[in-house]
Amino acid sequence: MLWARLAIALLCCWVASASAADPWCRPGGASVLRFEWVPASKAEPRVGSVRIKDESGKTVQVLGALENYYGDSEAASGRHEDFNNDGCPDFAVTNSIAGIGNESLTVFLYDPRTKRFEENEALSGIGGLNVDAHDRNCVNGEWKGGAEDVHTSRHCWRRGKLVPISEYAVSPRYNGKGELACYEHVETTYRGGRKRTRTRCTQEF
């Protein structure tokens, strides 16, 4: 057990050291790399790849088979947030925005050991993804199914893995006549490996 703890501590220190030595991970390091959108064709400007270049103009990585809702390089290089709180900016491209405003991202986490961006399916699967302003070790999501149908979620990093913390949903419920009966509120929490759900119906949204 002691050896396992020491190994984890050494790995954390090594990763922190690698991050500190990486120009991309330093304050203002976002200028070290340039992200260029390359559409698959003129007929499909929103489908293509992102070409990542260093300061000399050399291509260091290509992220292929992507959808870019805006279809331009400015949008492709616009989201560089630290989604996993490791001190290094990550990369996200907006792949869709629904009419009601729901935004979906394809998220790539930067690995300072390999100096490459790797897609993270867990983060990409969270609609309306944003880093929590009060706890940067967590991210929040928000999704609408309609004007009165809202879903939110909170996820935090635990030993390098993104785990669900809580979910909340509110949606209207109708009686047999099609009249509004109440708003159903469903609150779900995940603690100690157990899922707890509380449901209540109110007249207030």
Long-range contacts (C-beta under 8 A, 24 or more apart in sequence): 15-86, 15-112, 15-113, 16-87, 18-112, 18-113, 19-86, 19-87, 19-88, 19-112, 20-87, 22-88, 22-112, 22-115, 24-88, 24-89, 24-110, 24-112, 24-115, 25-87, 25-88, 25-89, 25-110, 25-112, 29-89, 30-80, 30-89, 31-55, 33-60, 34-77, 35-73, 35-76, 35-77, 35-91, 36-73, 36-76, 36-77, 37-68, 37-71, 37-72, 37-73, 37-75, 37-76, 39-71, 45-71, 46-70, 46-71, 50-76, 50-91, 50-93, 52-117, 60-115, 61-116, 61-117, 63-91, 63-108, 63-117, 63-119, 66-93, 66-95, 66-106, 67-93, 67-95, 67-96, 67-106, 68-93, 68-94, 68-95, 69-94, 69-95, 69-96, 69-97, 70-94, 79-105, 81-131, 82-131, 82-136, 83-107, 83-109, 83-120, 83-123, 83-129, 83-131, 83-139, 84-109, 84-120, 84-157, 84-162, 85-131, 85-136, 85-137, 85-157, 86-112, 88-112, 90-117, 91-117, 92-123, 92-129, 100-144, 100-146, 100-147, 101-144, 102-127, 102-128, 102-143, 102-144, 103-127, 103-128, 103-129, 105-129, 120-162, 122-155, 122-162, 123-162, 126-153, 126-155, 127-151, 138-165, 145-171, 146-171, 148-172, 148-183, 148-205, 163-190, 164-190, 165-189, 165-190, 166-190, 170-205, 173-201
